[in-house]
Amino acid sequence: MEADIQWMRRALQLAANGLGNVSPNPMVGCVIVHEGSIIGEGWHRQYGGPHAEVWAIHDAESKGNAHLLPEATAYVTLEPCSHTGKTPPCADLIVSKKLKKVIICNSDPNPLVSGRGIARMIDAGIEVKIGLLPSEGLALNKRFFTAMEQKRPYVILKWAETADGFLAHERGEALRISGMLSNMRVHQWRTEEDAILVGYKTALMDNPRLNVRNWEGRDPVRVVLDRHLQLPATLNLFNKIQPTIVVNYLQESSLPDFPERYSGTSDMAYLQVNPGADEIEQMLIGLLARKIQSVFVEGGAAVIHAFLQTGLWDEIRRCQGPVVIGNGVKAPTTTGILRSSEKVEKDLWTYYSRV
């Protein structure tokens, strides 16, 4: 059992390499072991590309280990797929290579898979075990599982507040709260999520770009709440450098399918919601329909309060800087379960989860 845990932890470690590159697919890692030694390993590297099992089998075969596969065990972080999507079914590949045993971290909640991959392998005579380190697998693919099970994107609320609990000056003057390293971390987080969201006032007063500058990685899709389509076209959000979705009451349009947004598209789309208490829910449903599985909410205060009030959020990442301003826009009150905290230079970061 200890050896099984060791190999599954390696598969989870490999899977995490796909963060920011494979959505809306889950992150998956695969390790193939023969008599206590790894003979092949791989992970899902890019949406539309080969899955983890394909890379692991290719790795084993390229090292001259093909003859060992019928006596080997594959450790896979998620149930191998059983349907043809962008790539052929991985369950069929495992069956064709006649692996002896497959140990799985989590079954796949996707209704296109959901037990069918497991059944396919069992029917072929492969020994299958399910549920090794399941909580670690759920944590790894929290975005994917939230999308599949709750039918909405995973939502992260992030804000920086002064030492005396304010987000900004009352009249909107520029205010630097966090330090350079915290700023780098935020840009790293932007690369990991599908979309980044701000409200009307933040867009108008701060004129943010909402792209990735202090880290290497993809730019998220920008989402802005502009209910009456009043934001000026000269704002950075509308510079057509990356796709932007405008949430509003008046207009609806489509955005190219998910992978297109990483191939130079600069389209703008309009997501229409109806006025009412469920606007946040409507927006999240609309974003998921556009294959956006995670949203990084960066402000401002009214938007963050709206998410907190609806309960449609999953994480809070709060930065408290050393600045004191005495008066201004009050920071939201944190809620949920405190998971951890850390110091980054002079900034204190605290991390909360809703459940």
Helices and strands as residue ranges (DSSP letters): H 2-15, G 16-18, E 29-34, E 37-43, H 52-62, G 66-71, E 73-78, H 90-96, E 101-106, H 116-123, E 127-130, H 134-140, H 142-150, E 154-161, E 166-168, H 180-192, E 195-198, H 200-206, E 221-225, G 236-238, E 244-248, G 258-262, E 268-272, H 279-289, E 294-297, H 301-310, E 315-320, E 329-330, E 337-344, E 347-353
